[in-house]
Amino acid sequence: MTSNNLINKTVVITGASSGVGLAAAEAFAQEGCNLVLAARGKEALENAIEICQALGGFAVGIPTDVSDFKDVEHLTGEALKISGTIDVWVNNAGVMATGKYEETPIEVIDQVIKTNLLGYMHGARSILPVFKKQKHGVLINNISIGGWMPAPYGTAYSASKYGIRGMTECLQGEVSDEPDIHICGLYPSIQKSTGNMHSAKYSGLDFKIPPTASDPKKLAAAMVEMAKNPQKSKFTDFSSLMMKGMYSIMPKPLINTTSAALRLLMKEDNETDTDGNILTPSKNPMRIYGETMLSPTKKSKNLLITGLGIAALVFLSRQLKPKA
């Protein structure tokens, strides 16, 4: 199924009740797809269904905890009832916890791994037999730039994202003899979504999305394009590609500098600490866009990204300069 026409194709999206997942649901609805939306919160799913139906897509919601394989198997079974096939599966459900590792509750650490890494593995394990039986299908893993470079003070999150990239690349080899089955990895930078608002924060670490964050609707458009024209991997915005390049050149200075910046945001009193949506379903706001530090113009955003790139080049040139 590598057709540009997605009309009446069945698409499963996990984590579809807010943020990037909701943006993806809207984007596929506009393509005329049969949508099967999954998330833990039933009320938020109902809202997502209404949005998709208003855009012309057929949509059903299946309350699902992706960290539970039985839930994912149930999701697959319900999706198959629509047309007998599942054409696209988007692994998107994810959670994040930031703060000092030793100050992060162990149950939160465990659940980040269960939701992010095991959740994606459960999705792949459930859908691959379906794809192989029907001889086609596209599995899209929304991984993030976190699959290539660590997120400072996000140890469990980073471990999960590195793991998802490994799973994705391994499965690409396993289906290399199946010409119409595709395993795709998307590597976006931080998104201007509700994800940060719903995340868990410890160590008095309270911050909003930086002005360089990318538009979730552009990532959703990349998912649709990947469904139409599958690729093994794609960096969905310039900033994610730039960050990967910078980290490959100077990993230690980059991680140390960003870690130091986050330490400045930590407060001695932990009034801002919250478990977020790690152990319970996300709460309001259940929308696509989240709060940012400020609202930059496109020009100022591009200037900031360019400035970071120039700073990296200057730093690199100094490092490579021969010693006297």
LOVO-100003 format. One line per field, with one value per residue (C-alpha): residue in three letters; x negated, y, z negated; residue number from 1; chain. Coordinates in steps of 0.2 Angstrom, whole numbers, plus 2048, in hexadecimal, padded with zeros to 3 digits. Example, Ala and Ser with C-alpha at 12.3 -4.5 7.8 and 13.67 -1.06 7.14 Angstrom:
residu <- c(ALA / SER) $
px <- c(7C2 / 7BC) $
py <- c(7EA / 7FB) $
pz <- c(7D9 / 7DC) $
num <- c(1 / 2) $
chaine <- c(A / A) $
# end
This chain:
residu <- c(MET / THR / SER / ASN / ASN / LEU / ILE / ASN / LYS / THR / VAL / VAL / ILE / THR / GLY / ALA / SER / SER / GLY / VAL / GLY / LEU / ALA / ALA / ALA / GLU / ALA / PHE / ALA / GLN / GLU / GLY / CYS / ASN / LEU / VAL / LEU / ALA / ALA / ARG / GLY / LYS / GLU / ALA / LEU / GLU / ASN / ALA / ILE / GLU / ILE / CYS / GLN / ALA / LEU / GLY / GLY / PHE / ALA / VAL / GLY / ILE / PRO / THR / ASP / VAL / SER / ASP / PHE / LYS / ASP / VAL / GLU / HIS / LEU / THR / GLY / GLU / ALA / LEU / LYS / ILE / SER / GLY / THR / ILE / ASP / VAL / TRP / VAL / ASN / ASN / ALA / GLY / VAL / MET / ALA / THR / GLY / LYS / TYR / GLU / GLU / THR / PRO / ILE / GLU / VAL / ILE / ASP / GLN / VAL / ILE / LYS / THR / ASN / LEU / LEU / GLY / TYR / MET / HIS / GLY / ALA / ARG / SER / ILE / LEU / PRO / VAL / PHE / LYS / LYS / GLN / LYS / HIS / GLY / VAL / LEU / ILE / ASN / ASN / ILE / SER / ILE / GLY / GLY / TRP / MET / PRO / ALA / PRO / TYR / GLY / THR / ALA / TYR / SER / ALA / SER / LYS / TYR / GLY / ILE / ARG / GLY / MET / THR / GLU / CYS / LEU / GLN / GLY / GLU / VAL / SER / ASP / GLU / PRO / ASP / ILE / HIS / ILE / CYS / GLY / LEU / TYR / PRO / SER / ILE / GLN / LYS / SER / THR / GLY / ASN / MET / HIS / SER / ALA / LYS / TYR / SER / GLY / LEU / ASP / PHE / LYS / ILE / PRO / PRO / THR / ALA / SER / ASP / PRO / LYS / LYS / LEU / ALA / ALA / ALA / MET / VAL / GLU / MET / ALA / LYS / ASN / PRO / GLN / LYS / SER / LYS / PHE / THR / ASP / PHE / SER / SER / LEU / MET / MET / LYS / GLY / MET / TYR / SER / ILE / MET / PRO / LYS / PRO / LEU / ILE / ASN / THR / THR / SER / ALA / ALA / LEU / ARG / LEU / LEU / MET / LYS / GLU / ASP / ASN / GLU / THR / ASP / THR / ASP / GLY / ASN / ILE / LEU / THR / PRO / SER / LYS / ASN / PRO / MET / ARG / ILE / TYR / GLY / GLU / THR / MET / LEU / SER / PRO / THR / LYS / LYS / SER / LYS / ASN / LEU / LEU / ILE / THR / GLY / LEU / GLY / ILE / ALA / ALA / LEU / VAL / PHE / LEU / SER / ARG / GLN / LEU / LYS / PRO / LYS / ALA) $
px <- c(800 / 7F4 / 802 / 805 / 817 / 81C / 82E / 837 / 826 / 827 / 81A / 817 / 80F / 80A / 809 / 816 / 81F / 814 / 804 / 7FB / 807 / 817 / 80E / 80B / 81D / 822 / 816 / 81B / 82E / 82B / 825 / 835 / 82E / 837 / 82F / 82D / 828 / 820 / 81C / 81F / 82C / 83D / 844 / 836 / 837 / 849 / 844 / 837 / 844 / 850 / 842 / 83D / 84F / 851 / 842 / 84A / 842 / 84A / 843 / 845 / 83C / 836 / 830 / 81E / 80F / 801 / 7F7 / 803 / 801 / 813 / 819 / 80F / 815 / 827 / 824 / 81E / 82D / 839 / 830 / 831 / 844 / 845 / 83F / 836 / 825 / 81A / 810 / 806 / 802 / 7FA / 7F1 / 7F2 / 7F8 / 7EA / 7E6 / 7D7 / 7D0 / 7C2 / 7B8 / 7A9 / 7AA / 7A8 / 7B6 / 7C2 / 7CE / 7C9 / 7DB / 7DB / 7CA / 7D2 / 7E1 / 7D8 / 7CF / 7DF / 7E9 / 7DC / 7D1 / 7DC / 7EB / 7E3 / 7DD / 7EE / 7F5 / 7E8 / 7EB / 7FE / 7FE / 7F0 / 7FA / 808 / 7FD / 7F5 / 805 / 80C / 7FB / 7FB / 7FA / 7F1 / 7EB / 7E6 / 7DC / 7DC / 7CB / 7C4 / 7B3 / 7B1 / 7AD / 79D / 798 / 79C / 7A9 / 7A0 / 7A8 / 7B4 / 7AA / 7B9 / 7C0 / 7AF / 7AD / 7BE / 7BB / 7AA / 7B3 / 7C0 / 7B4 / 7AB / 7BB / 7C0 / 7AF / 7B0 / 7C1 / 7BD / 7B1 / 7BE / 7CA / 7BD / 7C4 / 7D6 / 7D6 / 7E7 / 7E4 / 7DB / 7D4 / 7D1 / 7C8 / 7CC / 7C0 / 7C8 / 7C1 / 7CA / 7DC / 7E7 / 7F4 / 7FC / 7F0 / 7E5 / 7F4 / 7F9 / 7E8 / 7E1 / 7D5 / 7CA / 7BB / 7C5 / 7C3 / 7D0 / 7CE / 7D9 / 7D6 / 7C7 / 7CB / 7C2 / 7CF / 7D7 / 7E9 / 7F2 / 7FC / 7ED / 7E8 / 7F9 / 7F7 / 7E7 / 7F0 / 7FD / 7EF / 7E6 / 7F6 / 7F7 / 7E4 / 7DC / 7C9 / 7BF / 7BB / 7BE / 7B9 / 7C9 / 7C2 / 7B2 / 7AE / 7AF / 7A2 / 797 / 798 / 793 / 784 / 77F / 780 / 776 / 768 / 767 / 772 / 76A / 76A / 77C / 783 / 779 / 77F / 791 / 791 / 789 / 797 / 7A5 / 79C / 79F / 7B1 / 7B2 / 7B9 / 7B5 / 7C7 / 7D0 / 7E1 / 7E0 / 7DE / 7EB / 7EE / 7F6 / 7FE / 7F2 / 7FD / 80E / 816 / 812 / 81D / 822 / 81D / 821 / 81C / 80E / 804 / 7FC / 7F5 / 7E4 / 7D8 / 7DD / 7E4 / 7D7 / 7D9 / 7D3 / 7C5 / 7BF / 7C0 / 7B5 / 7A9 / 7A7 / 7A5 / 798 / 78F / 78E / 786 / 779 / 775 / 772 / 767 / 75D / 75B / 756 / 749 / 741 / 740 / 738 / 72B / 719 / 711 / 702) $
py <- c(800 / 80E / 817 / 82A / 827 / 823 / 824 / 817 / 810 / 80B / 814 / 811 / 81F / 81D / 82C / 834 / 83F / 84E / 855 / 84D / 83E / 84A / 853 / 843 / 83E / 84E / 84C / 83A / 83F / 84C / 83E / 834 / 826 / 81A / 81F / 815 / 820 / 81A / 822 / 81F / 82D / 828 / 83A / 841 / 834 / 838 / 84A / 845 / 83A / 849 / 853 / 846 / 843 / 855 / 855 / 847 / 838 / 828 / 826 / 81B / 81C / 80D / 811 / 809 / 808 / 804 / 7FE / 7EF / 7E3 / 7DC / 7EE / 7EF / 7DF / 7E4 / 7F4 / 7EA / 7DF / 7EE / 7F6 / 7E7 / 7E7 / 7F6 / 7F0 / 7E0 / 7E8 / 7F5 / 7FF / 80B / 80A / 81A / 816 / 827 / 825 / 82C / 834 / 83D / 840 / 84D / 850 / 849 / 836 / 832 / 83D / 836 / 829 / 817 / 813 / 822 / 81C / 80B / 812 / 81D / 80E / 804 / 811 / 817 / 808 / 7F9 / 803 / 804 / 7F2 / 7EC / 7F6 / 7EE / 7DD / 7DE / 7E6 / 7DC / 7CC / 7D5 / 7DE / 7CD / 7C5 / 7D3 / 7D5 / 7E8 / 7F5 / 804 / 806 / 817 / 81A / 82C / 82A / 83C / 843 / 83B / 82B / 833 / 83E / 83E / 849 / 852 / 84D / 841 / 831 / 825 / 82E / 82D / 81B / 817 / 821 / 819 / 809 / 80D / 811 / 801 / 7F7 / 801 / 7FE / 7EB / 7E9 / 7F1 / 7E3 / 7D6 / 7DC / 7DF / 7D1 / 7D8 / 7E6 / 7ED / 7ED / 7FD / 801 / 814 / 81F / 831 / 83C / 84D / 85A / 860 / 865 / 873 / 867 / 864 / 856 / 861 / 867 / 855 / 84F / 84A / 856 / 854 / 85D / 86D / 86E / 878 / 87E / 881 / 87D / 887 / 893 / 887 / 87A / 872 / 872 / 862 / 864 / 863 / 853 / 84C / 851 / 847 / 838 / 839 / 83B / 82C / 821 / 826 / 825 / 81A / 81D / 814 / 825 / 837 / 847 / 851 / 862 / 86B / 86D / 85A / 857 / 865 / 85F / 84D / 854 / 85F / 851 / 845 / 852 / 858 / 84D / 851 / 864 / 864 / 858 / 861 / 873 / 86E / 865 / 875 / 87F / 874 / 875 / 887 / 884 / 879 / 880 / 87A / 879 / 86B / 873 / 871 / 85E / 854 / 842 / 849 / 83C / 82E / 824 / 82B / 831 / 843 / 851 / 861 / 869 / 85C / 865 / 865 / 874 / 877 / 887 / 88E / 89A / 8A7 / 8A7 / 8AB / 8B0 / 8A4 / 8AF / 8B0 / 89E / 89B / 8A8 / 89F / 88E / 896 / 89E / 88D / 885 / 893 / 892 / 87F / 882 / 88F / 883 / 875 / 880 / 884 / 872 / 86D / 87B / 875 / 878 / 883) $
pz <- c(800 / 806 / 80F / 80E / 80B / 7F9 / 7FB / 7F0 / 7EA / 7D8 / 7CD / 7BB / 7B1 / 79F / 793 / 79E / 791 / 791 / 797 / 7A6 / 7A6 / 7A7 / 7B5 / 7BE / 7BC / 7C4 / 7D2 / 7D7 / 7D5 / 7E2 / 7EE / 7EC / 7E1 / 7D5 / 7C5 / 7B5 / 7A7 / 798 / 787 / 775 / 772 / 778 / 778 / 781 / 78E / 791 / 794 / 7A1 / 7AA / 7AC / 7B3 / 7C0 / 7C5 / 7C8 / 7D4 / 7DE / 7D6 / 7CF / 7BD / 7AE / 79E / 794 / 782 / 782 / 776 / 782 / 774 / 772 / 781 / 77E / 781 / 791 / 797 / 794 / 79D / 7AC / 7AC / 7AB / 7BA / 7C5 / 7C3 / 7CD / 7DE / 7DA / 7DD / 7D4 / 7E0 / 7D5 / 7C3 / 7BA / 7AA / 7A2 / 790 / 784 / 774 / 76D / 75B / 758 / 749 / 73F / 742 / 730 / 72B / 738 / 730 / 736 / 73B / 746 / 74E / 751 / 759 / 765 / 76B / 76C / 775 / 781 / 785 / 781 / 788 / 799 / 798 / 794 / 7A3 / 7AE / 7A7 / 7A9 / 7BB / 7C4 / 7C5 / 7CC / 7D9 / 7DE / 7E0 / 7EB / 7F4 / 7F1 / 7E4 / 7DD / 7CB / 7C6 / 7B6 / 7B0 / 7A8 / 7A5 / 7A6 / 795 / 79F / 7A4 / 796 / 783 / 77B / 76C / 75C / 765 / 763 / 764 / 773 / 77C / 778 / 77F / 78F / 792 / 790 / 79D / 7AA / 7A7 / 7A9 / 7B8 / 7C1 / 7BC / 7C3 / 7D3 / 7D6 / 7D1 / 7DE / 7EC / 7F5 / 7F5 / 802 / 7FD / 7EA / 7E4 / 7D3 / 7D2 / 7C5 / 7C3 / 7B9 / 7B5 / 7AA / 79A / 79F / 79B / 794 / 784 / 780 / 775 / 76C / 768 / 764 / 752 / 74A / 73B / 732 / 733 / 746 / 74E / 760 / 76F / 781 / 789 / 797 / 7A4 / 7A2 / 7B1 / 7B7 / 7B3 / 7C3 / 7CD / 7C5 / 7C8 / 7DA / 7DA / 7D4 / 7E2 / 7EE / 7E7 / 7E8 / 7FB / 7FF / 7F1 / 7EC / 7DF / 7D6 / 7D7 / 7CE / 7CF / 7CC / 7CE / 7BB / 7B8 / 7C6 / 7C0 / 7AE / 7B3 / 7BD / 7AF / 7A2 / 7AE / 7AF / 79D / 791 / 780 / 782 / 788 / 77B / 76D / 773 / 774 / 763 / 75B / 763 / 75C / 74B / 74B / 74C / 73D / 72D / 71B / 717 / 720 / 722 / 735 / 733 / 73C / 742 / 751 / 75C / 758 / 74D / 752 / 762 / 768 / 761 / 769 / 774 / 780 / 790 / 79D / 798 / 787 / 77E / 784 / 77C / 789 / 79A / 7A6 / 7B8 / 7C5 / 7C9 / 7B7 / 7B5 / 7C5 / 7BF / 7AE / 7B6 / 7C2 / 7B3 / 7AA / 7BA / 7BC / 7A9 / 7AC / 7BB / 7B1 / 7A3 / 7AE / 7B7 / 7A7 / 7A2 / 7B2 / 7B2 / 7B1 / 7A0 / 7A0) $
num <- c(1 / 2 / 3 / 4 / 5 / 6 / 7 / 8 / 9 / 10 / 11 / 12 / 13 / 14 / 15 / 16 / 17 / 18 / 19 / 20 / 21 / 22 / 23 / 24 / 25 / 26 / 27 / 28 / 29 / 30 / 31 / 32 / 33 / 34 / 35 / 36 / 37 / 38 / 39 / 40 / 41 / 42 / 43 / 44 / 45 / 46 / 47 / 48 / 49 / 50 / 51 / 52 / 53 / 54 / 55 / 56 / 57 / 58 / 59 / 60 / 61 / 62 / 63 / 64 / 65 / 66 / 67 / 68 / 69 / 70 / 71 / 72 / 73 / 74 / 75 / 76 / 77 / 78 / 79 / 80 / 81 / 82 / 83 / 84 / 85 / 86 / 87 / 88 / 89 / 90 / 91 / 92 / 93 / 94 / 95 / 96 / 97 / 98 / 99 / 100 / 101 / 102 / 103 / 104 / 105 / 106 / 107 / 108 / 109 / 110 / 111 / 112 / 113 / 114 / 115 / 116 / 117 / 118 / 119 / 120 / 121 / 122 / 123 / 124 / 125 / 126 / 127 / 128 / 129 / 130 / 131 / 132 / 133 / 134 / 135 / 136 / 137 / 138 / 139 / 140 / 141 / 142 / 143 / 144 / 145 / 146 / 147 / 148 / 149 / 150 / 151 / 152 / 153 / 154 / 155 / 156 / 157 / 158 / 159 / 160 / 161 / 162 / 163 / 164 / 165 / 166 / 167 / 168 / 169 / 170 / 171 / 172 / 173 / 174 / 175 / 176 / 177 / 178 / 179 / 180 / 181 / 182 / 183 / 184 / 185 / 186 / 187 / 188 / 189 / 190 / 191 / 192 / 193 / 194 / 195 / 196 / 197 / 198 / 199 / 200 / 201 / 202 / 203 / 204 / 205 / 206 / 207 / 208 / 209 / 210 / 211 / 212 / 213 / 214 / 215 / 216 / 217 / 218 / 219 / 220 / 221 / 222 / 223 / 224 / 225 / 226 / 227 / 228 / 229 / 230 / 231 / 232 / 233 / 234 / 235 / 236 / 237 / 238 / 239 / 240 / 241 / 242 / 243 / 244 / 245 / 246 / 247 / 248 / 249 / 250 / 251 / 252 / 253 / 254 / 255 / 256 / 257 / 258 / 259 / 260 / 261 / 262 / 263 / 264 / 265 / 266 / 267 / 268 / 269 / 270 / 271 / 272 / 273 / 274 / 275 / 276 / 277 / 278 / 279 / 280 / 281 / 282 / 283 / 284 / 285 / 286 / 287 / 288 / 289 / 290 / 291 / 292 / 293 / 294 / 295 / 296 / 297 / 298 / 299 / 300 / 301 / 302 / 303 / 304 / 305 / 306 / 307 / 308 / 309 / 310 / 311 / 312 / 313 / 314 / 315 / 316 / 317 / 318 / 319 / 320 / 321 / 322 / 323 / 324) $
chaine <- c(A / A / A / A / A / A / A / A / A / A / A / A / A / A / A / A / A / A / A / A / A / A / A / A / A / A / A / A / A / A / A / A / A / A / A / A / A / A / A / A / A / A / A / A / A / A / A / A / A / A / A / A / A / A / A / A / A / A / A / A / A / A / A / A / A / A / A / A / A / A / A / A / A / A / A / A / A / A / A / A / A / A / A / A / A / A / A / A / A / A / A / A / A / A / A / A / A / A / A / A / A / A / A / A / A / A / A / A / A / A / A / A / A / A / A / A / A / A / A / A / A / A / A / A / A / A / A / A / A / A / A / A / A / A / A / A / A / A / A / A / A / A / A / A / A / A / A / A / A / A / A / A / A / A / A / A / A / A / A / A / A / A / A / A / A / A / A / A / A / A / A / A / A / A / A / A / A / A / A / A / A / A / A / A / A / A / A / A / A / A / A / A / A / A / A / A / A / A / A / A / A / A / A / A / A / A / A / A / A / A / A / A / A / A / A / A / A / A / A / A / A / A / A / A / A / A / A / A / A / A / A / A / A / A / A / A / A / A / A / A / A / A / A / A / A / A / A / A / A / A / A / A / A / A / A / A / A / A / A / A / A / A / A / A / A / A / A / A / A / A / A / A / A / A / A / A / A / A / A / A / A / A / A / A / A / A / A / A / A / A / A / A / A / A / A / A / A / A / A / A / A / A / A / A / A / A / A / A / A / A / A / A / A / A / A / A / A / A / A / A / A / A / A / A) $
# end
